[in-house]
């Protein structure tokens, strides 16, 4: 899988995966493009170009 997105308020459902991506040197912004932190309602994981495409689709 080259990219992944998750939208929910259940941060505990995807927090471990977010940590693995960050520890491996990847970036994991929130759905709104801001840095991943407590209170986010979703994430987009993947390389920059795919994250940008997913963000455009989700913004519609």
C-alpha positions as CSV (number, residue, x, y, z in Angstrom):
1,X,0.0,0.0,0.0
2,X,1.4,3.4,-1.0
3,X,-0.9,5.6,1.0
4,X,-3.5,5.3,3.7
5,X,-6.1,7.6,5.3
6,X,-8.3,7.2,8.3
7,X,-11.0,9.5,9.5
8,X,-12.4,9.0,13.0
9,X,-12.3,10.4,16.4
10,X,-11.0,7.1,17.8
11,X,-7.3,8.1,17.9
12,X,-6.5,4.9,19.8
13,X,-7.5,2.9,16.8
14,X,-4.6,4.2,14.6
15,X,-2.1,5.7,17.1
16,X,0.3,2.8,17.1
17,X,0.5,2.8,13.3
18,X,1.1,6.6,13.4
19,X,4.0,6.0,15.8
20,X,5.5,3.4,13.6
21,X,5.4,5.7,10.5
22,X,7.0,8.6,12.4
23,X,9.7,6.4,13.9
24,X,10.6,5.0,10.5
25,X,11.1,8.6,9.3
26,X,7.8,9.1,7.6
27,X,5.5,12.0,8.0
28,X,2.0,11.8,9.1
29,X,-0.1,14.9,8.9
30,X,-3.7,15.2,10.0
31,X,-6.4,15.3,7.4
32,X,-6.4,19.1,7.5
33,X,-2.6,19.2,6.7
34,X,-1.6,20.2,10.2
35,X,0.9,18.1,12.3
36,X,-0.5,14.9,13.9
37,X,-1.3,15.5,17.5
38,X,-4.0,14.8,20.1
39,X,-7.4,16.1,19.0
40,X,-7.0,15.3,15.3
41,X,-9.9,13.6,13.6
42,X,-7.9,11.7,11.0
43,X,-4.6,11.1,9.3
44,X,-3.1,10.7,5.9
45,X,0.0,8.5,5.6
46,X,2.1,8.1,2.5
47,X,4.6,9.9,0.4
48,X,4.0,13.6,-0.2
49,X,2.5,13.4,-3.7
50,X,-0.1,10.8,-2.7
51,X,-0.9,12.6,0.5
52,X,-1.6,15.7,-1.5
53,X,-3.9,13.8,-3.9
54,X,-5.8,12.2,-1.1
55,X,-6.2,15.5,0.7
56,X,-7.6,17.1,-2.5
57,X,-10.2,14.3,-2.8
58,X,-11.2,14.4,0.8
59,X,-11.6,18.2,0.6
60,X,-14.3,17.8,-1.9
